[in-house]
């Protein structure tokens, strides 16, 4: 029986793909205040990976009970190969301050690709952070990397990774 339990644990670890996460948290964050989704920087080689991550992140934050969540408007439409600049982030932060937002969620997509090889496994790397919009203080941050199997999609692996990261938000 012991070998069966060990086998089950090993199998579930293997089937979950490879994942690494690091989390930093401070005081509990109030889920009832106004939140804004600020731009996610795309440091990957995949066009629009930041915007793809933002779409999933919105749903995941709502699942955590954050109801008052607004996406910051983009300053200008971006082309496929353009990256959000620091100016875009600063403009979104200014907008959030003017709207009376308390917390802003931002971060970066560092990897969003299929690994080279026969299986073409998806590989995702994401960093997220919550900032106090008025002070700029980082209230929570989490980073993670995850790979999937050849039959997985990048969006599916990214959503699992972000769900793990967002689940560590110290919400009250």
N, C-alpha and C positions, 0 to 999 in steps of 0.2 A: 504494500500500500504506500509506503514512503516513496518508493521509486516512481509510482504513478503521480503523486503530488508534485515531486520535483520535476518530472517530465512535463506536467501541465504548466507549471510556472515557467519553465524554459521555453515551451512552445508559445505561450502568450507573449513572452518577451520578444521572441524572434518575429512573431507575426505582427507585432505593433510597429515594426520598423525601428530604425535607430533614431534616438532623440536625445538632445541635450538641452537643458534649460537652466537659466540663472535668474533669480528674482531678488529685487530689493524693494522693501516696503517701509513706509513710515506710519503715521497715524491713520486711523480708519477714515475712509472717504465717504461722504454723504451721497448716497445714490439719488436722493430726492432733489438736489440742487440742479442747476442748469449745467449741462455738459456740451462740449463741442468737439466734433471730429475735425482735427486739423490735418493738413496734408501729410501723407507718408512719403518720405523721400524714397526714390527708387534707385538703389545702388547696384541693382542687378543688370544683366545684359538683356533682359526681357522687357520689351516695350509695354508700358502701362501696368506693370506688376504692382506698383504702389496703389493705383486706383482699383485694381482687382482685390487687393488686400483690404482696402477701405470698405468696399462693398460687403465683404464677409464680416469685417470687424463691427460694422453697424449692427448687424443681426446679433452677433455674439454679445455686444454690450446691452442690447435690449433684453436678451435672455438673462442677463445678470440683474435685471430690474432697473436699469438706467432708462427711464422713460423720457426725460427731457433732454434729448440728444439732437443736436442740429449739426449738419455738415457745413463747415465754413465754405463760402463761395470761392470759386477760383478767380484769380485776378484776370486771367486771359485764357482762352482755350489753348491747350497744349497739343503739339503734334506728337506723333508716335514715338519719336526718338528724343523728345525734349524731357528734361528732368526738372522737377520742382526746384526752385532756387531758394536760397535763404530769404530773398525778398518775398517770395510767395508765402513762406512760413510766417515772416514778420507781418505781412498784410493780413493773414488769417488770424494771427494773434491779436492784432489791433482790432480787427472786426469783432473778435470774441470779447475783448475788453469793452467795446462800445455796446455790445448786446447784453452786458451784465452776466456773462458766463463765468462760472466758478472754476471748472476744471476743463482742460483741453487734453485730448488724447492724440498723440502723434507718435512718430517713430520712423523706422526705415525697413525697407525690404532689401536685404543684403544678398540673397540668392533666391532665384526662382527659375529653375531649369530642369531639364532632364539630363542625367549623367550620360556621357558617351559610353557606348558599349551595346551589347546585344539586347540587354533587358531595358535599357533606357529608363532607369529608376528616377523618379522625381526627387529633387533635392531643394529644400526650402530653408532659408535663414531669415529670421525676422526679429527686430527689436521694437518694443513698444514702451511708451512712457506716458504718465499722466502728470501734467504740470498745473500748478496753480496759476491761472491766467493773469492775475494781478501782480503777483510777486515773482513769477518765473521759476519758483522753487519746484524741483522734481519731487513729486509726492510718492511715486511708485515707478518702478521700471522693471522690465523683464525682457530677456533675450532667449532665443531658442533656435535650434536647428533640428531638422527632421528629414529623414529620407523615407521613401515608400518603396513598394515593390513595382515591378514592371507593369502591372495592371492598374496601378494607381495613377491619379491625375495630380498635377501640381496644385490645382485649386483645392482638391480634397485633402491633400497632405497639409497645405497651408492652413486650411480651416481647422483641422485637428490640432495643429501646433498652436494657432492663435487661441483656440478654445482652452487649451491647457494653460496658456499664459494668462488669459483674461480671468480664468477661474481663481487665480491667486490674488486678484484685486481685493484689498482689505475693505470691502464695502460694509456700510452699516445702514 
